[in-house]
Amino acid sequence: MYDIIIVGGGPGGYVAAIKAGQLGLDVALIEKEAIGGVCLNWGCIPTKAMLKTAKVYKQFRHASDYGLIIDDKDSIKVDLKSIKKRKDKIVKRLTDGVKGLLKKAGVDVYNGFGTVVDPNTVTVNDEELKTKKLILATGSHPFIPPIDGLDKAFEENKALTAKEILDLDELPESLVIVGGGVIGIEFATLYSNLGSKVTLIEREDRILLPIDDEVRDAYNKILENDNLTVVTSANVIKVKDDVIVYEKDDKKHEAPYNKVLLSIGVRPNLKGLEALKLKTDRSGVITNDKLETNINGVYAIGDMNGKFMLAHVASAEGIVAVENINGEDKSINYNRVPSGIYGFPEIAYVGLTEQEAKKQNKDYKVSVFPLSANGKALAEGESDGFIKIIADKKYGELLGVHILAINATDMISEAVTTMELEGTVYEIAKAIHPHPTLSEIVMEAAHGVVDKPIHI
């Protein structure tokens, strides 16, 4: 009998398995596809590898900005097969590394579909496994809406999800993306910068709903380019052979396409778990802050519990679930979860937006510091964006930090750590930041809450 069986080998499941092994527990991991899940194989890592190529290509096209002269810019060609090859090489290195870590931790890995019979029994490949505790980490799948003609487009390989679009061998001349969330925006950035004509259609009146309004307003001005058109408050009603039909302002419009990307949300993977009778809501399996479900001894982590569709949250949840199984008393504070959007530039944020602070009647102060006043940003030729700190007026406690900047996803960790330590803007302002670095904007914005920034 195992101490823990984990169903699902994504960033939640495999991290939980490694942690359990490190604690000396007897653990099994069941994965029906590839270790690493969507994130390592078809999501986080592959898209970032390809976005790097798009950024390099963009920089080549603007080489003269850096004093480099390319006589024939049109001679720079995009080879999607070579881009894929690089992406696949990176993915293989990481997934092989994870497999090695699982082996080192003593984890028994079963490749196959796991069906849960009861809280202590799981079957896989006609083999019955017994366990004391169960962690569910089955992830999610894309939601496919009932749009006229969409099923036919999928059958003809014209409509794709984020998984299939990474396997294209040729750059689509025209791409329509349905959905203006994080996935839609990242693929719009990727393919428009590589040269595809991209139309992004969003049903709501704005893209990236969770982000701060001031960040979104600034990002909207930067996002669109010669190859990218963003259409909001629009509803897709039909997919024809070569055009998408959508309604906007009570009028029908058409957008031509070679490929269509559906990115309008996901649903939890619950197949094989029916016997447990788990309590669910619209988001997924209901769990408490210790990741416990309504069934004693059964935990649910990652996309399937619907709290945050983020790999780093799944990993953190996996560690907390294992530690609680091991007799500790740990929990997740979801108010301190950072999020990132990998565009050009990036967006990263943690805590409250200003609109949320207002809604909660917080007594707060805002400080904004632009990248255009940062030496490193100017030297890099990446001066678009700013940092925005929302802090409690009385004590200077960080309520929210929002960064629109190159490397924003790397810089947000300073804010997350400060919040975890219950630090304030006073500590950030006092901390000596190296010069010249982009991270100086964090210090400058903190000074702006305390009194005034130094360099504006």
Stockholm file with secondary structure:
# STOCKHOLM 1.0

chainA/1-456         MYDIIIVGGGPGGYVAAIKAGQLGLDVALIEKEAIGGVCLNWGCIPTKAMLKTAKVYKQFRHASDYGLIIDDKDSIKVDLKSIKKRKDKIVKRLTDGVKGLLKKAGVDVYNGFGTVVDPNTVTVNDEELKTKKLILATGSHPFIPPIDGLDKAFEENKALTAKEILDLDELPESLVIVGGGVIGIEFATLYSNLGSKVTLIEREDRILLPIDDEVRDAYNKILENDNLTVVTSANVIKVKDDVIVYEKDDKKHEAPYNKVLLSIGVRPNLKGLEALKLKTDRSGVITNDKLETNINGVYAIGDMNGKFMLAHVASAEGIVAVENINGEDKSINYNRVPSGIYGFPEIAYVGLTEQEAKKQNKDYKVSVFPLSANGKALAEGESDGFIKIIADKKYGELLGVHILAINATDMISEAVTTMELEGTVYEIAKAIHPHPTLSEIVMEAAHGVVDKPIHI
#=GR chainA/1-456 SS CEEEEEECCSTTHHHHHHHHHHTTCCEEEEESSCTTHHHHHHSHHHHHHHHHHHHHHHHHHTGGGGTCCCSCGGGCCCCHHHHHHHHHHHHHHHHHHHHHHHHHTTCEEEESCCEEEETTEEEETTEEEEEEEEEECCCEEECCCCCBTHHHHHHTTCEECHHHHTTCSSCCSEEEEECCSHHHHHHHHHHHHHTCEEEEECSSSSSSTTSCHHHHHHHHHHHCCTTEEEECSEEEEEECSSEEEEEETTEEEEEECSEEEECSCEEECCTTCGGGCCCBCSSSBCCCTTCBCSSTTEEECGGGGCSCCCHHHHHHHHHHHHHHHTTCCCCCCGGGCCEEECSSSEEEEEECCHHHHHHTTCCEEEEEEEGGGCHHHHHHTCCCCEEEEEEETTTCBEEEEEEEETTHHHHHHHHHHHHHTTCBHHHHHHSCCCSSCTTHHHHHHHHHHHSCCSCC
#=GC SS_cons         CEEEEEECCSTTHHHHHHHHHHTTCCEEEEESSCTTHHHHHHSHHHHHHHHHHHHHHHHHHTGGGGTCCCSCGGGCCCCHHHHHHHHHHHHHHHHHHHHHHHHHTTCEEEESCCEEEETTEEEETTEEEEEEEEEECCCEEECCCCCBTHHHHHHTTCEECHHHHTTCSSCCSEEEEECCSHHHHHHHHHHHHHTCEEEEECSSSSSSTTSCHHHHHHHHHHHCCTTEEEECSEEEEEECSSEEEEEETTEEEEEECSEEEECSCEEECCTTCGGGCCCBCSSSBCCCTTCBCSSTTEEECGGGGCSCCCHHHHHHHHHHHHHHHTTCCCCCCGGGCCEEECSSSEEEEEECCHHHHHHTTCCEEEEEEEGGGCHHHHHHTCCCCEEEEEEETTTCBEEEEEEEETTHHHHHHHHHHHHHTTCBHHHHHHSCCCSSCTTHHHHHHHHHHHSCCSCC
//
